[in-house]
Amino acid sequence: MFLKQANNDKLVEVLGLRDLFNPLLPNVVGRYHAGEEVQEAETFAKNDLVFQSGEPLPKCWTDVHYRDDEVHAHH
């Protein structure tokens, strides 16, 4: 999956989708997608990544407590 870094608009190919979807992990392994040569893999903070449209990542991918308020409202 391709995302982009919010601060510089560089495309990042995320190499581990499970890590991306796991809210317990703050980082993902990916590589910049630039030029013709494959770039070295490196770690990227999920907080620095957005969809190519500029939309933020879903909270359920980045915040393990994203439903806490909803759960406590039903008790």
Helices and strands as residue ranges (DSSP letters): E 2-5, E 11-14, H 17-21, E 27-32, E 42-45, G 46-48, E 49-50, H 59-62, H 68-73
